[in-house]
């Protein structure tokens, strides 16, 4: 069984969709978490190719935060440039929304399938599945046919509960890096 300590994280990728119209949507929780990390650790975002990046130091670990600007379904397009820099899947932590977990649940796992998440699918296609995933539970809509509109909708839960989930995700990342 693989342990998180076997994964020297250098890159944290927050999944989401670029553009103001996607701010505060369930699918953009990955962007929200890396935005908070950048704020907490003094990172400044700048555009580089098909992504926004910010460099931060968390507990003396130099970490590059990444927001793919390619839209969720093609998030993996940022991977080839990272591979050219010597980054491997073991150096990645990917933050994503998770339909299969209740709203507010935050957890970490190593490897596994994409379970229908197109952002994860895109990354797995380009570097394999052996990376750390931090999921933020967004719950599931009542009807399966509503999934697309559900993940692109803004949170109906109180903002304090969304912020608490983001804070919990940031705390989990800090614990991994210590």
Buried (B, 14 or more C-beta within 10 A) or exposed (E): EEEBEEBEBBBBBBBBBBEEEBBBBBBBBBBBBBBBBBEEBEBEBEEEEBBBBBBBEBEEBEBBBBBBBBBBEBBBBBBEBBEEEEBBBBBBBBBBBBBEBEBBBBBBEBEEEBEEBBBBBBBBEBBEBBBBBBBBBBBBBEEEEEEEEBBBBEBEBEEEEBEBBBBBBBEBBBEBBE
